[in-house]
Each structure stands twice: as structure tokens, then as C-alpha cells.
């Protein structure tokens, strides 16, 4: 005959062991989740995606900065105009060889205030482009830290911790969210807002 008392005792031990296993899985979920993320290459994939996005957004931001206008060489233009006026007369070429430099200087002196404005605009443009590049480099350099932060935020969230606990507790047979899709879990807006780069 089957001893019911032994069977009940064995069921109690199994239930207790299962309860301890589930509790241990929940407690160990953050540590195991971090190992799953690192070994699965999720942080490396996230880092590569963020670096690529930083490079693209930097180039787009630079392209959106208005470029300063280029002004023509007014000295050469003045010399050419005066050469066309005097060139048709006898001795016109000799006259232009002698006084052409003065016409060039006069043309440049007329445009000097405009060139100063263009130079200032070019310096402003270069400063803005330099700042945009610095921000892009900062974002690219911080992408590994941002991805690590996002992974930890996912793991420590309520559904993240329980998902990892289910995965661990079932010995990998149940792969609930976020274990089933780390990348989309790490792109959720509430996760992104926790791990922003301050430029």
C-alpha cells in the first residue's frame, strides 16, 4: 500500500523547495539579468546602434546649420572691369599693368566691411559646427554607459525583474518579456528618459 503520510510529506518538501526556488529566482534576477544581457551581446548591439544614431544626427544637425555666404573677389572683379574699359584703347594694356594693382586694392577696400561680416559669420558657423560635433562625440562616447543604464533600468523595473525571475525559475523554458526582446525593452520611453546624456 501507499503510505499517504509519506506522500504528503514529500509534497510538502517539494512545495517548500519550489517556493524557495521561486523566491531565490526573484532575488537573483538582477544579477542574472545583467549576465544575460552582457553574454547575449545586447549591450554591444545597443551601443553600436546609439553610436550610429549619434553620427547620423550629428551630420544632420551640421547640414541644418546655415552656411555663411561666399562673396566674390571684388579686387579681381574691379581689375577685370577696368581692364575691359581701358583694354580697347592704345596703351590700355600698359596702363592696366601699371595701375591694375591699385584697382584691385580699391575693389577690396570697397568690400572690406562686407568681408568682415562674412568672416564673423564664418567664425560663428565654425563655432556652431564644432559644438555640434562635440555633442555628437559626447553622445557616442557615452553610448556604452547609456546602454548599461538602460539594461539595469529594464532589469530593475517591476515587469523586468519578474520576467527574468520567470526565465531563471523555469530554467530557461519561459522567456517572458524582457528576456524575449531586450532591445525593444531598452527602447521604451520611460527607460530612455532615465538614462539620457546631458550635453
Order of alpha helices (4+ residues) and beta strands (2+ residues): alpha-alpha-alpha-alpha-alpha-alpha-alpha-alpha
